[in-house]
Amino acid sequence: MSRYKLNEEKMFADVTDDVAIIINFDTGIYYGLNKLGTVIFEKLNNGISSENILQKLKTFDSNIDENFYDFINMMLEKNLIIKTDDEDTNEDIEIDEEIVKEDEYLPVV
C-alpha cells in the first residue's frame, strides 16, 4: 500500500473553504488544489493509503484511475507530498459524491 504525507520540511498547507493551499518555504510558490484534490490530499495526509482512496473514488467513476494517478504524480513531482512508511489508518473513507462530480472527476494542483 502506498501512503503519502505533506512534505513538512519544505511545505506548509492550509485548508479554507474546502480548498487547500500549499506553500513551498524555499521558493515561496503557492499551490492551490481544487475541492477533489483537497479531499484526496487530506485523506493522504491523514494516513489513508492511495489505493484505499482510489477504491472509494471508483464507486463514483470506474475510470478515474488515470486522473487520480496523474494527480498523485504531480504532487510528488512538485515535492508537495512524500512517501511515508506510516501505518494505514483504519479511518472510514467518506467522500462527498457531489464534490467528485462538481470537479468532473479531475483532481487538480
ChimeraX commands (.cxc) that place a marker at each C-alpha (Angstrom):
marker #1 position 0.00,0.00,0.00 radius 0.5
marker #1 position 1.28,3.47,-0.89 radius 0.5
marker #1 position 0.97,6.16,1.74 radius 0.5
marker #1 position 1.95,9.79,1.42 radius 0.5
marker #1 position 2.02,12.88,3.60 radius 0.5
marker #1 position 2.77,16.57,3.30 radius 0.5
marker #1 position 6.46,17.29,2.76 radius 0.5
marker #1 position 6.65,19.24,6.02 radius 0.5
marker #1 position 10.35,20.07,5.58 radius 0.5
marker #1 position 9.54,22.26,2.57 radius 0.5
marker #1 position 5.80,22.86,2.63 radius 0.5
marker #1 position 3.03,24.38,4.69 radius 0.5
marker #1 position -0.62,23.57,3.96 radius 0.5
marker #1 position -3.89,25.18,4.97 radius 0.5
marker #1 position -7.43,24.26,4.01 radius 0.5
marker #1 position -10.04,27.02,3.87 radius 0.5
marker #1 position -13.49,26.77,2.31 radius 0.5
marker #1 position -12.72,23.21,1.09 radius 0.5
marker #1 position -9.68,24.36,-0.88 radius 0.5
marker #1 position -6.09,23.53,0.08 radius 0.5
marker #1 position -3.27,25.99,-0.37 radius 0.5
marker #1 position 0.25,24.57,-0.12 radius 0.5
marker #1 position 3.21,26.92,0.17 radius 0.5
marker #1 position 6.79,25.98,-0.63 radius 0.5
marker #1 position 9.03,27.57,2.03 radius 0.5
marker #1 position 12.11,27.53,-0.25 radius 0.5
marker #1 position 10.60,29.09,-3.36 radius 0.5
marker #1 position 7.59,30.97,-2.00 radius 0.5
marker #1 position 5.42,29.33,-4.67 radius 0.5
marker #1 position 1.78,28.76,-3.71 radius 0.5
marker #1 position -0.12,25.74,-5.00 radius 0.5
marker #1 position -3.90,25.56,-4.93 radius 0.5
marker #1 position -5.90,22.36,-5.11 radius 0.5
marker #1 position -9.46,22.09,-6.33 radius 0.5
marker #1 position -12.04,20.55,-3.98 radius 0.5
marker #1 position -11.49,16.98,-5.14 radius 0.5
marker #1 position -7.73,17.43,-4.96 radius 0.5
marker #1 position -8.14,18.81,-1.45 radius 0.5
marker #1 position -10.21,15.80,-0.37 radius 0.5
marker #1 position -7.57,13.41,-1.72 radius 0.5
marker #1 position -4.73,15.41,-0.16 radius 0.5
marker #1 position -6.45,15.46,3.26 radius 0.5
marker #1 position -7.10,11.71,3.14 radius 0.5
marker #1 position -3.47,11.02,2.20 radius 0.5
marker #1 position -2.21,13.35,4.92 radius 0.5
marker #1 position -4.46,11.56,7.46 radius 0.5
marker #1 position -2.71,8.27,6.74 radius 0.5
marker #1 position -5.11,6.64,4.30 radius 0.5
marker #1 position -3.38,4.73,1.52 radius 0.5
marker #1 position -3.74,5.92,-2.05 radius 0.5
marker #1 position -5.18,2.53,-3.01 radius 0.5
marker #1 position -7.98,2.83,-0.43 radius 0.5
marker #1 position -8.81,6.36,-1.57 radius 0.5
marker #1 position -8.88,5.26,-5.20 radius 0.5
marker #1 position -11.11,2.31,-4.36 radius 0.5
marker #1 position -13.64,4.71,-2.80 radius 0.5
marker #1 position -13.45,7.10,-5.77 radius 0.5
marker #1 position -14.06,4.21,-8.17 radius 0.5
marker #1 position -17.50,3.76,-6.59 radius 0.5
marker #1 position -18.38,7.07,-8.29 radius 0.5
marker #1 position -16.45,6.57,-11.55 radius 0.5
marker #1 position -14.73,3.34,-12.52 radius 0.5
marker #1 position -12.46,5.21,-14.96 radius 0.5
marker #1 position -10.91,7.67,-12.50 radius 0.5
marker #1 position -7.58,5.78,-12.22 radius 0.5
marker #1 position -5.61,7.88,-14.72 radius 0.5
marker #1 position -6.79,11.22,-13.28 radius 0.5
marker #1 position -6.05,10.01,-9.75 radius 0.5
marker #1 position -2.53,8.80,-10.52 radius 0.5
marker #1 position -1.75,11.91,-12.60 radius 0.5
marker #1 position -2.70,13.98,-9.54 radius 0.5
marker #1 position -0.53,11.90,-7.17 radius 0.5
marker #1 position 2.40,12.08,-9.60 radius 0.5
marker #1 position 2.02,15.86,-9.96 radius 0.5
marker #1 position 2.04,16.26,-6.18 radius 0.5
marker #1 position 5.19,14.10,-5.97 radius 0.5
marker #1 position 6.86,15.93,-8.86 radius 0.5
marker #1 position 6.35,19.27,-7.13 radius 0.5
marker #1 position 7.53,17.76,-3.81 radius 0.5
marker #1 position 4.24,18.67,-2.15 radius 0.5
marker #1 position 3.94,15.17,-0.70 radius 0.5
marker #1 position 6.42,12.45,0.14 radius 0.5
marker #1 position 6.10,8.70,0.63 radius 0.5
marker #1 position 5.80,7.53,4.20 radius 0.5
marker #1 position 6.08,4.19,5.95 radius 0.5
marker #1 position 3.43,5.15,8.49 radius 0.5
marker #1 position 0.72,2.59,9.10 radius 0.5
marker #1 position -2.53,2.88,7.17 radius 0.5
marker #1 position -5.25,4.27,9.39 radius 0.5
marker #1 position -8.49,2.40,9.77 radius 0.5
marker #1 position -10.43,5.61,9.20 radius 0.5
marker #1 position -13.66,5.20,7.31 radius 0.5
marker #1 position -13.25,6.86,3.93 radius 0.5
marker #1 position -16.07,9.29,3.34 radius 0.5
marker #1 position -16.06,11.34,0.18 radius 0.5
marker #1 position -18.95,13.54,-0.90 radius 0.5
marker #1 position -20.03,12.41,-4.35 radius 0.5
marker #1 position -21.13,15.97,-5.19 radius 0.5
marker #1 position -17.53,17.21,-4.83 radius 0.5
marker #1 position -16.32,14.45,-7.14 radius 0.5
marker #1 position -18.97,15.33,-9.74 radius 0.5
marker #1 position -18.52,19.10,-9.35 radius 0.5
marker #1 position -14.85,18.77,-10.23 radius 0.5
marker #1 position -15.70,16.38,-13.08 radius 0.5
marker #1 position -13.69,13.51,-11.56 radius 0.5
marker #1 position -10.50,15.52,-12.03 radius 0.5
marker #1 position -8.32,16.41,-9.03 radius 0.5
marker #1 position -6.13,19.42,-9.90 radius 0.5
marker #1 position -2.99,21.05,-8.49 radius 0.5
marker link #1:1,2 radius 0.2
marker link #1:2,3 radius 0.2
marker link #1:3,4 radius 0.2
marker link #1:4,5 radius 0.2
marker link #1:5,6 radius 0.2
marker link #1:6,7 radius 0.2
marker link #1:7,8 radius 0.2
marker link #1:8,9 radius 0.2
marker link #1:9,10 radius 0.2
marker link #1:10,11 radius 0.2
marker link #1:11,12 radius 0.2
marker link #1:12,13 radius 0.2
marker link #1:13,14 radius 0.2
marker link #1:14,15 radius 0.2
marker link #1:15,16 radius 0.2
marker link #1:16,17 radius 0.2
marker link #1:17,18 radius 0.2
marker link #1:18,19 radius 0.2
marker link #1:19,20 radius 0.2
marker link #1:20,21 radius 0.2
marker link #1:21,22 radius 0.2
marker link #1:22,23 radius 0.2
marker link #1:23,24 radius 0.2
marker link #1:24,25 radius 0.2
marker link #1:25,26 radius 0.2
marker link #1:26,27 radius 0.2
marker link #1:27,28 radius 0.2
marker link #1:28,29 radius 0.2
marker link #1:29,30 radius 0.2
marker link #1:30,31 radius 0.2
marker link #1:31,32 radius 0.2
marker link #1:32,33 radius 0.2
marker link #1:33,34 radius 0.2
marker link #1:34,35 radius 0.2
marker link #1:35,36 radius 0.2
marker link #1:36,37 radius 0.2
marker link #1:37,38 radius 0.2
marker link #1:38,39 radius 0.2
marker link #1:39,40 radius 0.2
marker link #1:40,41 radius 0.2
marker link #1:41,42 radius 0.2
marker link #1:42,43 radius 0.2
marker link #1:43,44 radius 0.2
marker link #1:44,45 radius 0.2
marker link #1:45,46 radius 0.2
marker link #1:46,47 radius 0.2
marker link #1:47,48 radius 0.2
marker link #1:48,49 radius 0.2
marker link #1:49,50 radius 0.2
marker link #1:50,51 radius 0.2
marker link #1:51,52 radius 0.2
marker link #1:52,53 radius 0.2
marker link #1:53,54 radius 0.2
marker link #1:54,55 radius 0.2
marker link #1:55,56 radius 0.2
marker link #1:56,57 radius 0.2
marker link #1:57,58 radius 0.2
marker link #1:58,59 radius 0.2
marker link #1:59,60 radius 0.2
marker link #1:60,61 radius 0.2
marker link #1:61,62 radius 0.2
marker link #1:62,63 radius 0.2
marker link #1:63,64 radius 0.2
marker link #1:64,65 radius 0.2
marker link #1:65,66 radius 0.2
marker link #1:66,67 radius 0.2
marker link #1:67,68 radius 0.2
marker link #1:68,69 radius 0.2
marker link #1:69,70 radius 0.2
marker link #1:70,71 radius 0.2
marker link #1:71,72 radius 0.2
marker link #1:72,73 radius 0.2
marker link #1:73,74 radius 0.2
marker link #1:74,75 radius 0.2
marker link #1:75,76 radius 0.2
marker link #1:76,77 radius 0.2
marker link #1:77,78 radius 0.2
marker link #1:78,79 radius 0.2
marker link #1:79,80 radius 0.2
marker link #1:80,81 radius 0.2
marker link #1:81,82 radius 0.2
marker link #1:82,83 radius 0.2
marker link #1:83,84 radius 0.2
marker link #1:84,85 radius 0.2
marker link #1:85,86 radius 0.2
marker link #1:86,87 radius 0.2
marker link #1:87,88 radius 0.2
marker link #1:88,89 radius 0.2
marker link #1:89,90 radius 0.2
marker link #1:90,91 radius 0.2
marker link #1:91,92 radius 0.2
marker link #1:92,93 radius 0.2
marker link #1:93,94 radius 0.2
marker link #1:94,95 radius 0.2
marker link #1:95,96 radius 0.2
marker link #1:96,97 radius 0.2
marker link #1:97,98 radius 0.2
marker link #1:98,99 radius 0.2
marker link #1:99,100 radius 0.2
marker link #1:100,101 radius 0.2
marker link #1:101,102 radius 0.2
marker link #1:102,103 radius 0.2
marker link #1:103,104 radius 0.2
marker link #1:104,105 radius 0.2
marker link #1:105,106 radius 0.2
marker link #1:106,107 radius 0.2
marker link #1:107,108 radius 0.2
marker link #1:108,109 radius 0.2
view
